[in-house]
Amino acid sequence: MSALIHLVDDDADHRAALLDLIDAGGYRGAAFASAEAALEALAGGARPDLLVSDLRMPGMDGFALLAALKERWPELPVVLITGHGDVPHAVRAMRLGAEDFLEKPYDAAHFLAVVERALRAGETRREVGRLQAEINRRDGAEILGQSHAIEALRARIAALGPLDIDVIVTGETGTGKELVARALHAASPRAAGPFVAVNCAALPEALFETEMFGHAAGAFPGAPEKAGKLEAASGGTLVLDEVEAMPAAAQPKLLRALQERAVERLGENTLRPLDLRIVALSKTDLRPLTLDGSFRADLFYRLAGAEIGLDPLRALGNDVPLLFSHFAELAARRYGRALPEIGYGLRQQLMRRPWPGNVRELKALAERFALGLELPDAPAAAVSEPGTLADKVAAYEAREIRAALERARGNTERAAQALGMARRTLNDKISRYKIRL
């Protein structure tokens, strides 16, 4: 079906002429004598693909109409028609969100060219919004993978989601701790409630209590009344990201709020009831921190109604290329690109990488791949501390390279093909690991 264009102009002759022009261009048109009538039609459910309006009209003018449209229907493209002396106003309107403007007098070809450009821009914006919504949906609470570790994680979330208990999620940076928190929220009876995330490491210690607990009006000079994050999350889930970095001075007050399920704002003595679930995220096991006193043991046990530990990406085996393919596909669709083939050699390389940045690093690499950019080599394995994970990864990679060279009888080109890497990359690794045959 052809695009629907709404015309707004108080001049009846001009409206009729534009309707004829729109029809000649192959579009459908509907005309309104005032901005108020056009807004009433939109409020009643009419959904045009484009709105064209005169700038100067009695009552609500083009500027006021534009402001109303951007507030309620921001995705609708708007083209304004101006008189010769109104061009500076039209430029201002474009800065306020208009797609384009037409200066009187204009010819039919110019009018249709502006209309086509505005319709195309509106369609692009809607498509980007649709894709972003899909990405948010798929990334929001979907746990992807087929390994035993991921199957066990999904089962754990399904079991804990409906239970009204607090949860601690631990895992290295980039393993998807917030994704798990979102999945727990989506699987809970609180799914329709708010999901509020607080990064404990990003809040300055001086502001932590006011941000978390809120404050009464006048609690400090010039302070307005403000609800904190705990109250904002009531009815839903509060995520405490990097909870290990929570200031020691704030921990007793949070413990009290969790025990009583009530919060006391700074500067007042009233307890405000809370109905929320806490999901605490940590890059490290909190138990050693309770022993040295940097994290309160009683707060840990209050938060640890249940615990979920996330495996690093390097431990997920065949899930690595599966996740890479998923994120590369999303990126290719977002940028309107054809996705290159993910061959056997690349899959093997992906499973051999140490992935220090875990899924976050994988997503960045998948986006580069979708854009046709060269993928960087895996980070050089560190050898400073014997027995570290980096040492083990380096030793494993060196063994694989040595075995491939032995099978290829020292032919680096055949060995590189078997390993699925560039010959230059293989030579660099041979030199780095000091491999001798």
C-alpha beads as a LAMMPS data file, in Angstrom:
LAMMPS data file: protein, C-alpha beads

437 atoms
436 bonds

1 atom types
1 bond types

-500.0 500.0 xlo xhi
-500.0 500.0 ylo yhi
-500.0 500.0 zlo zhi

Masses

1 110.0

Atoms # bond

1 1 1 0.000 0.000 0.000
2 1 1 1.249 3.493 -0.878
3 1 1 2.411 5.864 1.847
4 1 1 -0.182 7.994 3.646
5 1 1 0.606 11.725 3.934
6 1 1 -1.268 14.148 6.178
7 1 1 -1.447 17.759 4.966
8 1 1 -2.050 20.637 7.396
9 1 1 -2.823 24.055 5.916
10 1 1 -5.473 26.682 6.611
11 1 1 -5.573 27.660 2.912
12 1 1 -8.238 25.497 1.233
13 1 1 -6.921 26.099 -2.326
14 1 1 -3.388 25.168 -1.311
15 1 1 -4.631 22.013 0.448
16 1 1 -6.535 20.931 -2.663
17 1 1 -3.508 21.552 -4.895
18 1 1 -1.230 19.548 -2.615
19 1 1 -3.712 16.664 -2.463
20 1 1 -3.699 16.532 -6.288
21 1 1 0.103 16.592 -6.283
22 1 1 0.310 13.813 -3.705
23 1 1 -2.115 11.703 -5.711
24 1 1 -0.090 12.305 -8.891
25 1 1 3.027 11.150 -7.020
26 1 1 1.404 7.826 -6.186
27 1 1 0.727 8.537 -2.522
28 1 1 -2.448 8.708 -0.445
29 1 1 -3.336 12.021 1.157
30 1 1 -5.565 13.379 3.927
31 1 1 -5.957 17.119 4.494
32 1 1 -6.637 19.132 7.682
33 1 1 -7.465 22.823 7.989
34 1 1 -5.751 23.217 11.365
35 1 1 -3.020 21.687 13.535
36 1 1 -5.639 20.879 16.167
37 1 1 -7.633 18.778 13.674
38 1 1 -4.507 16.898 12.611
39 1 1 -3.591 16.102 16.241
40 1 1 -7.133 14.940 16.909
41 1 1 -6.902 12.505 13.992
42 1 1 -3.597 11.144 15.296
43 1 1 -4.996 10.757 18.790
44 1 1 -7.895 8.836 17.262
45 1 1 -5.558 6.238 15.782
46 1 1 -4.628 7.630 12.354
47 1 1 -1.020 6.723 11.518
48 1 1 0.385 8.614 8.515
49 1 1 3.868 7.941 7.158
50 1 1 4.566 11.674 6.823
51 1 1 3.019 14.965 7.922
52 1 1 3.419 18.135 5.824
53 1 1 2.382 21.387 7.483
54 1 1 2.377 25.078 6.761
55 1 1 4.473 27.062 9.252
56 1 1 2.198 30.092 9.657
57 1 1 -1.380 29.231 10.651
58 1 1 -3.955 30.794 12.991
59 1 1 -4.246 29.133 16.387
60 1 1 -1.589 26.447 16.735
61 1 1 1.192 27.210 14.249
62 1 1 3.744 24.862 12.699
63 1 1 6.226 25.211 15.578
64 1 1 3.611 24.265 18.174
65 1 1 2.425 21.369 16.026
66 1 1 5.995 20.119 15.625
67 1 1 6.564 20.242 19.395
68 1 1 3.355 18.299 20.053
69 1 1 4.253 15.679 17.456
70 1 1 7.784 15.166 18.779
71 1 1 6.417 14.697 22.280
72 1 1 3.769 12.087 21.410
73 1 1 4.807 10.628 18.030
74 1 1 8.573 11.258 17.769
75 1 1 9.014 8.695 14.971
76 1 1 6.675 10.600 12.561
77 1 1 8.687 12.645 10.011
78 1 1 7.519 16.257 9.556
79 1 1 8.081 18.621 6.619
80 1 1 7.277 22.323 7.076
81 1 1 6.197 24.719 4.314
82 1 1 7.516 28.260 4.684
83 1 1 7.255 31.608 2.979
84 1 1 10.370 33.228 1.561
85 1 1 11.041 35.276 4.679
86 1 1 10.560 32.329 7.021
87 1 1 13.639 30.316 6.026
88 1 1 15.543 31.114 9.292
89 1 1 12.504 29.867 11.193
90 1 1 12.457 26.703 9.110
91 1 1 16.116 26.045 9.871
92 1 1 15.289 26.436 13.548
93 1 1 12.405 23.980 13.124
94 1 1 14.758 21.393 11.616
95 1 1 16.973 21.738 14.635
96 1 1 13.884 21.010 16.726
97 1 1 13.186 17.810 14.824
98 1 1 11.590 18.617 11.455
99 1 1 12.797 16.349 8.667
100 1 1 12.931 19.050 5.962
101 1 1 11.266 22.248 4.777
102 1 1 9.816 23.622 1.537
103 1 1 10.167 27.275 0.623
104 1 1 7.370 28.872 -1.372
105 1 1 7.124 29.025 -4.301
106 1 1 8.227 25.462 -5.170
107 1 1 7.603 23.283 -8.202
108 1 1 5.974 19.863 -8.238
109 1 1 9.233 17.966 -8.808
110 1 1 10.898 19.607 -5.819
111 1 1 7.885 18.931 -3.598
112 1 1 7.826 15.221 -4.517
113 1 1 11.608 14.932 -4.060
114 1 1 11.357 16.343 -0.513
115 1 1 8.424 14.037 0.252
116 1 1 10.297 10.972 -0.996
117 1 1 13.406 11.895 1.015
118 1 1 11.377 12.426 4.192
119 1 1 9.485 9.149 3.739
120 1 1 12.741 7.284 3.223
121 1 1 14.252 8.845 6.357
122 1 1 11.161 7.920 8.365
123 1 1 11.260 4.333 7.128
124 1 1 14.949 4.050 7.991
125 1 1 14.291 5.383 11.484
126 1 1 11.456 2.907 12.025
127 1 1 13.595 0.006 10.795
128 1 1 16.484 0.973 13.057
129 1 1 14.050 1.183 15.961
130 1 1 12.589 -2.206 15.105
131 1 1 16.018 -3.833 14.882
132 1 1 17.162 -2.177 18.108
133 1 1 14.028 -3.402 19.857
134 1 1 14.719 -6.908 18.603
135 1 1 18.332 -6.720 19.719
136 1 1 17.227 -5.484 23.130
137 1 1 14.660 -8.267 23.335
138 1 1 17.069 -11.000 22.326
139 1 1 19.906 -9.645 24.421
140 1 1 17.634 -8.656 27.300
141 1 1 16.846 -11.964 28.960
142 1 1 17.763 -14.759 26.524
143 1 1 20.578 -17.095 27.577
144 1 1 22.087 -18.567 24.404
145 1 1 24.149 -21.753 24.174
146 1 1 23.965 -25.527 24.027
147 1 1 26.767 -26.580 26.391
148 1 1 26.093 -28.391 29.653
149 1 1 27.154 -25.238 31.516
150 1 1 24.567 -23.073 29.733
151 1 1 21.833 -25.704 30.057
152 1 1 22.558 -25.875 33.786
153 1 1 22.464 -22.065 34.003
154 1 1 19.081 -21.903 32.271
155 1 1 17.730 -24.558 34.634
156 1 1 19.092 -22.635 37.623
157 1 1 17.425 -19.406 36.469
158 1 1 14.141 -21.212 35.842
159 1 1 14.271 -22.643 39.373
160 1 1 15.287 -19.425 41.154
161 1 1 13.326 -16.922 39.074
162 1 1 9.914 -17.510 40.713
163 1 1 11.383 -17.608 44.252
164 1 1 11.300 -14.389 46.247
165 1 1 14.907 -14.605 47.440
166 1 1 17.962 -12.440 46.874
167 1 1 20.694 -13.823 44.615
168 1 1 24.437 -13.268 44.212
169 1 1 25.817 -13.769 40.677
170 1 1 29.602 -14.069 40.329
171 1 1 31.718 -14.218 37.208
172 1 1 34.564 -12.526 35.396
173 1 1 34.019 -9.196 33.661
174 1 1 31.971 -9.667 30.508
175 1 1 30.471 -13.065 31.355
176 1 1 26.910 -11.717 31.273
177 1 1 26.059 -11.165 34.914
178 1 1 23.517 -8.431 34.173
179 1 1 21.991 -10.651 31.470
180 1 1 21.408 -13.294 34.148
181 1 1 19.905 -10.642 36.442
182 1 1 17.489 -9.638 33.674
183 1 1 16.590 -13.273 33.068
184 1 1 15.873 -13.755 36.788
185 1 1 13.698 -10.640 36.746
186 1 1 11.834 -11.815 33.616
187 1 1 11.193 -15.230 35.207
188 1 1 9.896 -13.730 38.458
189 1 1 6.432 -12.573 39.549
190 1 1 8.013 -9.091 39.555
191 1 1 8.602 -9.097 35.776
192 1 1 6.095 -6.257 35.228
193 1 1 7.809 -4.144 37.908
194 1 1 10.873 -1.913 37.582
195 1 1 14.356 -3.242 36.849
196 1 1 16.863 -0.821 38.425
197 1 1 20.620 -1.342 38.081
198 1 1 23.214 0.484 40.193
199 1 1 26.957 0.271 39.569
200 1 1 28.445 0.410 43.053
201 1 1 31.933 1.118 41.693
202 1 1 30.785 4.108 39.627
203 1 1 29.086 5.995 42.471
204 1 1 31.405 8.287 44.470
205 1 1 31.414 7.285 48.121
206 1 1 30.139 10.741 49.145
207 1 1 27.026 10.295 46.970
208 1 1 26.396 6.607 47.534
209 1 1 23.983 6.939 50.447
210 1 1 21.915 9.747 48.920
211 1 1 21.628 7.838 45.624
212 1 1 20.711 4.554 47.278
213 1 1 18.530 5.708 50.166
214 1 1 17.282 9.097 48.973
215 1 1 16.956 12.212 51.117
216 1 1 14.313 14.470 52.612
217 1 1 13.822 18.066 51.507
218 1 1 16.391 20.203 53.303
219 1 1 18.559 17.233 54.321
220 1 1 21.437 19.428 53.188
221 1 1 21.430 23.024 51.889
222 1 1 19.233 23.308 48.797
223 1 1 18.276 19.629 48.811
224 1 1 14.873 18.755 47.282
225 1 1 12.976 15.647 48.318
226 1 1 14.338 12.644 46.461
227 1 1 13.621 8.913 46.452
228 1 1 16.643 6.624 46.276
229 1 1 17.308 3.578 44.098
230 1 1 15.878 1.224 46.713
231 1 1 12.511 2.942 46.573
232 1 1 12.679 3.239 42.768
233 1 1 13.035 -0.540 42.525
234 1 1 10.158 -1.316 44.883
235 1 1 7.816 -3.780 43.200
236 1 1 10.642 -5.080 41.023
237 1 1 14.335 -5.961 41.066
238 1 1 17.340 -3.933 42.232
239 1 1 20.676 -4.981 40.720
240 1 1 23.821 -4.084 42.666
241 1 1 26.568 -4.338 40.056
242 1 1 30.165 -4.627 41.313
243 1 1 28.763 -5.017 44.820
244 1 1 32.263 -5.816 46.062
245 1 1 33.097 -2.111 45.596
246 1 1 30.306 -0.889 47.894
247 1 1 31.678 1.621 50.438
248 1 1 32.122 0.058 53.874
249 1 1 30.188 2.920 55.534
250 1 1 27.072 2.189 53.454
251 1 1 27.015 -1.565 54.103
252 1 1 25.399 -1.484 57.588
253 1 1 22.588 0.771 56.371
254 1 1 21.909 -1.473 53.352
255 1 1 21.903 -4.502 55.652
256 1 1 19.297 -2.858 57.856
257 1 1 17.135 -1.949 54.835
258 1 1 17.273 -5.557 53.605
259 1 1 16.510 -7.006 57.027
260 1 1 13.531 -4.716 57.604
261 1 1 12.533 -4.370 53.940
262 1 1 12.206 -0.672 54.651
263 1 1 14.338 2.379 53.922
264 1 1 14.955 5.572 55.855
265 1 1 15.839 8.566 53.718
266 1 1 18.639 10.836 54.852
267 1 1 17.299 13.652 56.979
268 1 1 14.105 11.940 58.158
269 1 1 13.087 9.316 60.724
270 1 1 10.322 7.620 58.732
271 1 1 10.699 4.031 57.540
272 1 1 9.324 3.563 54.036
273 1 1 8.378 -0.050 53.191
274 1 1 10.176 -1.829 50.360
275 1 1 8.992 -4.722 48.223
276 1 1 11.897 -5.749 46.056
277 1 1 14.367 -8.431 45.179
278 1 1 18.119 -7.832 45.232
279 1 1 20.427 -9.402 42.658
280 1 1 24.053 -8.643 43.562
281 1 1 26.729 -8.982 40.850
282 1 1 30.399 -9.470 41.677
283 1 1 33.564 -10.068 39.656
284 1 1 35.059 -12.001 42.564
285 1 1 34.054 -14.447 45.257
286 1 1 32.892 -12.336 48.196
287 1 1 33.848 -14.886 50.874
288 1 1 37.545 -13.914 51.037
289 1 1 36.467 -10.265 51.308
290 1 1 34.378 -11.122 54.369
291 1 1 37.474 -12.584 56.028
292 1 1 39.590 -9.453 55.628
293 1 1 36.692 -7.203 56.649
294 1 1 36.300 -5.331 53.355
295 1 1 32.811 -6.794 52.908
296 1 1 30.504 -7.464 55.839
297 1 1 29.871 -11.168 56.396
298 1 1 26.309 -10.550 57.630
299 1 1 25.513 -8.556 54.478
300 1 1 26.959 -11.319 52.318
301 1 1 24.768 -13.951 53.939
302 1 1 21.733 -11.659 53.675
303 1 1 22.338 -11.258 49.930
304 1 1 23.225 -14.891 49.320
305 1 1 19.754 -16.402 49.454
306 1 1 21.067 -18.264 46.422
307 1 1 24.250 -18.068 44.364
308 1 1 24.954 -18.435 40.646
309 1 1 28.499 -18.780 39.319
310 1 1 29.135 -18.036 35.637
311 1 1 31.751 -19.866 33.598
312 1 1 34.163 -17.773 31.510
313 1 1 33.677 -17.850 27.743
314 1 1 36.836 -19.915 27.168
315 1 1 35.197 -22.799 29.080
316 1 1 32.081 -22.952 26.868
317 1 1 33.603 -24.874 23.939
318 1 1 31.276 -25.058 20.924
319 1 1 29.083 -22.304 22.349
320 1 1 31.788 -19.778 21.421
321 1 1 31.253 -19.920 17.613
322 1 1 27.486 -20.182 18.197
323 1 1 27.489 -16.934 20.194
324 1 1 29.844 -15.306 17.695
325 1 1 27.466 -16.199 14.848
326 1 1 24.491 -14.798 16.799
327 1 1 26.126 -11.444 17.525
328 1 1 27.595 -11.184 14.013
329 1 1 24.135 -11.759 12.517
330 1 1 22.606 -9.048 14.709
331 1 1 25.383 -6.615 13.765
332 1 1 25.052 -7.408 10.044
333 1 1 21.322 -6.721 10.173
334 1 1 21.848 -3.526 12.140
335 1 1 24.315 -2.173 9.559
336 1 1 22.485 -3.571 6.523
337 1 1 25.389 -5.838 5.571
338 1 1 25.581 -9.327 4.101
339 1 1 27.135 -11.601 6.720
340 1 1 30.404 -13.210 5.563
341 1 1 30.682 -16.981 5.933
342 1 1 31.974 -18.196 9.285
343 1 1 34.199 -21.034 8.100
344 1 1 35.688 -23.982 9.910
345 1 1 39.053 -22.298 10.361
346 1 1 37.504 -19.241 12.010
347 1 1 35.405 -21.425 14.292
348 1 1 38.523 -23.234 15.448
349 1 1 40.310 -19.942 16.060
350 1 1 37.380 -18.669 18.100
351 1 1 37.447 -21.738 20.342
352 1 1 41.199 -21.406 20.869
353 1 1 41.171 -17.745 21.921
354 1 1 41.619 -17.051 25.659
355 1 1 38.832 -14.379 25.660
356 1 1 40.010 -12.265 28.618
357 1 1 37.053 -9.928 27.969
358 1 1 34.598 -12.833 27.679
359 1 1 31.283 -12.187 25.879
360 1 1 31.896 -8.440 25.771
361 1 1 35.087 -9.055 23.786
362 1 1 33.327 -11.604 21.580
363 1 1 30.524 -9.142 20.708
364 1 1 33.061 -6.496 19.704
365 1 1 34.903 -9.012 17.521
366 1 1 31.647 -10.219 15.933
367 1 1 30.764 -6.631 15.030
368 1 1 34.135 -6.141 13.328
369 1 1 33.568 -9.362 11.409
370 1 1 30.091 -8.257 10.287
371 1 1 31.577 -4.979 9.003
372 1 1 34.206 -6.865 6.995
373 1 1 37.096 -5.625 9.139
374 1 1 40.160 -7.726 9.832
375 1 1 39.974 -9.550 13.152
376 1 1 42.868 -8.847 15.504
377 1 1 44.987 -11.723 16.681
378 1 1 44.333 -13.142 20.123
379 1 1 46.134 -11.182 22.877
380 1 1 49.671 -12.365 23.461
381 1 1 49.765 -14.825 26.320
382 1 1 51.535 -13.438 29.370
383 1 1 54.319 -15.519 30.903
384 1 1 55.112 -13.471 33.983
385 1 1 53.496 -15.767 36.555
386 1 1 54.019 -19.540 36.334
387 1 1 50.826 -21.510 36.633
388 1 1 48.454 -18.678 35.652
389 1 1 45.599 -19.239 33.234
390 1 1 47.491 -17.186 30.632
391 1 1 50.448 -19.605 30.948
392 1 1 48.164 -22.589 30.475
393 1 1 46.559 -21.041 27.407
394 1 1 49.979 -20.232 25.942
395 1 1 51.228 -23.756 26.633
396 1 1 48.164 -25.289 25.026
397 1 1 48.484 -23.092 21.933
398 1 1 52.199 -23.868 21.646
399 1 1 51.444 -27.625 21.823
400 1 1 48.810 -27.318 19.093
401 1 1 51.183 -25.378 16.824
402 1 1 54.034 -27.815 17.406
403 1 1 51.763 -30.781 16.624
404 1 1 50.492 -29.126 13.432
405 1 1 54.049 -28.389 12.302
406 1 1 55.061 -31.988 12.955
407 1 1 52.120 -33.271 10.889
408 1 1 53.029 -30.822 8.103
409 1 1 56.715 -31.840 8.367
410 1 1 57.729 -28.278 9.069
411 1 1 55.744 -26.723 6.201
412 1 1 54.346 -23.549 7.780
413 1 1 51.873 -22.909 4.964
414 1 1 50.185 -26.321 5.395
415 1 1 50.302 -25.986 9.195
416 1 1 48.681 -22.549 9.041
417 1 1 45.875 -23.931 6.837
418 1 1 45.300 -26.823 9.245
419 1 1 45.150 -24.432 12.207
420 1 1 42.872 -21.995 10.381
421 1 1 45.182 -18.994 10.757
422 1 1 47.212 -16.747 8.484
423 1 1 50.762 -17.868 7.784
424 1 1 52.076 -14.541 9.104
425 1 1 50.155 -15.099 12.355
426 1 1 51.574 -18.608 12.665
427 1 1 55.134 -17.349 12.134
428 1 1 54.593 -14.694 14.828
429 1 1 53.413 -17.348 17.285
430 1 1 56.308 -19.668 16.409
431 1 1 58.671 -16.808 17.236
432 1 1 56.763 -15.793 20.397
433 1 1 56.656 -19.326 21.807
434 1 1 60.224 -20.118 20.601
435 1 1 59.039 -23.305 18.912
436 1 1 61.837 -25.444 17.460
437 1 1 61.388 -28.685 15.492

Bonds

1 1 1 2
2 1 2 3
3 1 3 4
4 1 4 5
5 1 5 6
6 1 6 7
7 1 7 8
8 1 8 9
9 1 9 10
10 1 10 11
11 1 11 12
12 1 12 13
13 1 13 14
14 1 14 15
15 1 15 16
16 1 16 17
17 1 17 18
18 1 18 19
19 1 19 20
20 1 20 21
21 1 21 22
22 1 22 23
23 1 23 24
24 1 24 25
25 1 25 26
26 1 26 27
27 1 27 28
28 1 28 29
29 1 29 30
30 1 30 31
31 1 31 32
32 1 32 33
33 1 33 34
34 1 34 35
35 1 35 36
36 1 36 37
37 1 37 38
38 1 38 39
39 1 39 40
40 1 40 41
41 1 41 42
42 1 42 43
43 1 43 44
44 1 44 45
45 1 45 46
46 1 46 47
47 1 47 48
48 1 48 49
49 1 49 50
50 1 50 51
51 1 51 52
52 1 52 53
53 1 53 54
54 1 54 55
55 1 55 56
56 1 56 57
57 1 57 58
58 1 58 59
59 1 59 60
60 1 60 61
61 1 61 62
62 1 62 63
63 1 63 64
64 1 64 65
65 1 65 66
66 1 66 67
67 1 67 68
68 1 68 69
69 1 69 70
70 1 70 71
71 1 71 72
72 1 72 73
73 1 73 74
74 1 74 75
75 1 75 76
76 1 76 77
77 1 77 78
78 1 78 79
79 1 79 80
80 1 80 81
81 1 81 82
82 1 82 83
83 1 83 84
84 1 84 85
85 1 85 86
86 1 86 87
87 1 87 88
88 1 88 89
89 1 89 90
90 1 90 91
91 1 91 92
92 1 92 93
93 1 93 94
94 1 94 95
95 1 95 96
96 1 96 97
97 1 97 98
98 1 98 99
99 1 99 100
100 1 100 101
101 1 101 102
102 1 102 103
103 1 103 104
104 1 104 105
105 1 105 106
106 1 106 107
107 1 107 108
108 1 108 109
109 1 109 110
110 1 110 111
111 1 111 112
112 1 112 113
113 1 113 114
114 1 114 115
115 1 115 116
116 1 116 117
117 1 117 118
118 1 118 119
119 1 119 120
120 1 120 121
121 1 121 122
122 1 122 123
123 1 123 124
124 1 124 125
125 1 125 126
126 1 126 127
127 1 127 128
128 1 128 129
129 1 129 130
130 1 130 131
131 1 131 132
132 1 132 133
133 1 133 134
134 1 134 135
135 1 135 136
136 1 136 137
137 1 137 138
138 1 138 139
139 1 139 140
140 1 140 141
141 1 141 142
142 1 142 143
143 1 143 144
144 1 144 145
145 1 145 146
146 1 146 147
147 1 147 148
148 1 148 149
149 1 149 150
150 1 150 151
151 1 151 152
152 1 152 153
153 1 153 154
154 1 154 155
155 1 155 156
156 1 156 157
157 1 157 158
158 1 158 159
159 1 159 160
160 1 160 161
161 1 161 162
162 1 162 163
163 1 163 164
164 1 164 165
165 1 165 166
166 1 166 167
167 1 167 168
168 1 168 169
169 1 169 170
170 1 170 171
171 1 171 172
172 1 172 173
173 1 173 174
174 1 174 175
175 1 175 176
176 1 176 177
177 1 177 178
178 1 178 179
179 1 179 180
180 1 180 181
181 1 181 182
182 1 182 183
183 1 183 184
184 1 184 185
185 1 185 186
186 1 186 187
187 1 187 188
188 1 188 189
189 1 189 190
190 1 190 191
191 1 191 192
192 1 192 193
193 1 193 194
194 1 194 195
195 1 195 196
196 1 196 197
197 1 197 198
198 1 198 199
199 1 199 200
200 1 200 201
201 1 201 202
202 1 202 203
203 1 203 204
204 1 204 205
205 1 205 206
206 1 206 207
207 1 207 208
208 1 208 209
209 1 209 210
210 1 210 211
211 1 211 212
212 1 212 213
213 1 213 214
214 1 214 215
215 1 215 216
216 1 216 217
217 1 217 218
218 1 218 219
219 1 219 220
220 1 220 221
221 1 221 222
222 1 222 223
223 1 223 224
224 1 224 225
225 1 225 226
226 1 226 227
227 1 227 228
228 1 228 229
229 1 229 230
230 1 230 231
231 1 231 232
232 1 232 233
233 1 233 234
234 1 234 235
235 1 235 236
236 1 236 237
237 1 237 238
238 1 238 239
239 1 239 240
240 1 240 241
241 1 241 242
242 1 242 243
243 1 243 244
244 1 244 245
245 1 245 246
246 1 246 247
247 1 247 248
248 1 248 249
249 1 249 250
250 1 250 251
251 1 251 252
252 1 252 253
253 1 253 254
254 1 254 255
255 1 255 256
256 1 256 257
257 1 257 258
258 1 258 259
259 1 259 260
260 1 260 261
261 1 261 262
262 1 262 263
263 1 263 264
264 1 264 265
265 1 265 266
266 1 266 267
267 1 267 268
268 1 268 269
269 1 269 270
270 1 270 271
271 1 271 272
272 1 272 273
273 1 273 274
274 1 274 275
275 1 275 276
276 1 276 277
277 1 277 278
278 1 278 279
279 1 279 280
280 1 280 281
281 1 281 282
282 1 282 283
283 1 283 284
284 1 284 285
285 1 285 286
286 1 286 287
287 1 287 288
288 1 288 289
289 1 289 290
290 1 290 291
291 1 291 292
292 1 292 293
293 1 293 294
294 1 294 295
295 1 295 296
296 1 296 297
297 1 297 298
298 1 298 299
299 1 299 300
300 1 300 301
301 1 301 302
302 1 302 303
303 1 303 304
304 1 304 305
305 1 305 306
306 1 306 307
307 1 307 308
308 1 308 309
309 1 309 310
310 1 310 311
311 1 311 312
312 1 312 313
313 1 313 314
314 1 314 315
315 1 315 316
316 1 316 317
317 1 317 318
318 1 318 319
319 1 319 320
320 1 320 321
321 1 321 322
322 1 322 323
323 1 323 324
324 1 324 325
325 1 325 326
326 1 326 327
327 1 327 328
328 1 328 329
329 1 329 330
330 1 330 331
331 1 331 332
332 1 332 333
333 1 333 334
334 1 334 335
335 1 335 336
336 1 336 337
337 1 337 338
338 1 338 339
339 1 339 340
340 1 340 341
341 1 341 342
342 1 342 343
343 1 343 344
344 1 344 345
345 1 345 346
346 1 346 347
347 1 347 348
348 1 348 349
349 1 349 350
350 1 350 351
351 1 351 352
352 1 352 353
353 1 353 354
354 1 354 355
355 1 355 356
356 1 356 357
357 1 357 358
358 1 358 359
359 1 359 360
360 1 360 361
361 1 361 362
362 1 362 363
363 1 363 364
364 1 364 365
365 1 365 366
366 1 366 367
367 1 367 368
368 1 368 369
369 1 369 370
370 1 370 371
371 1 371 372
372 1 372 373
373 1 373 374
374 1 374 375
375 1 375 376
376 1 376 377
377 1 377 378
378 1 378 379
379 1 379 380
380 1 380 381
381 1 381 382
382 1 382 383
383 1 383 384
384 1 384 385
385 1 385 386
386 1 386 387
387 1 387 388
388 1 388 389
389 1 389 390
390 1 390 391
391 1 391 392
392 1 392 393
393 1 393 394
394 1 394 395
395 1 395 396
396 1 396 397
397 1 397 398
398 1 398 399
399 1 399 400
400 1 400 401
401 1 401 402
402 1 402 403
403 1 403 404
404 1 404 405
405 1 405 406
406 1 406 407
407 1 407 408
408 1 408 409
409 1 409 410
410 1 410 411
411 1 411 412
412 1 412 413
413 1 413 414
414 1 414 415
415 1 415 416
416 1 416 417
417 1 417 418
418 1 418 419
419 1 419 420
420 1 420 421
421 1 421 422
422 1 422 423
423 1 423 424
424 1 424 425
425 1 425 426
426 1 426 427
427 1 427 428
428 1 428 429
429 1 429 430
430 1 430 431
431 1 431 432
432 1 432 433
433 1 433 434
434 1 434 435
435 1 435 436
436 1 436 437
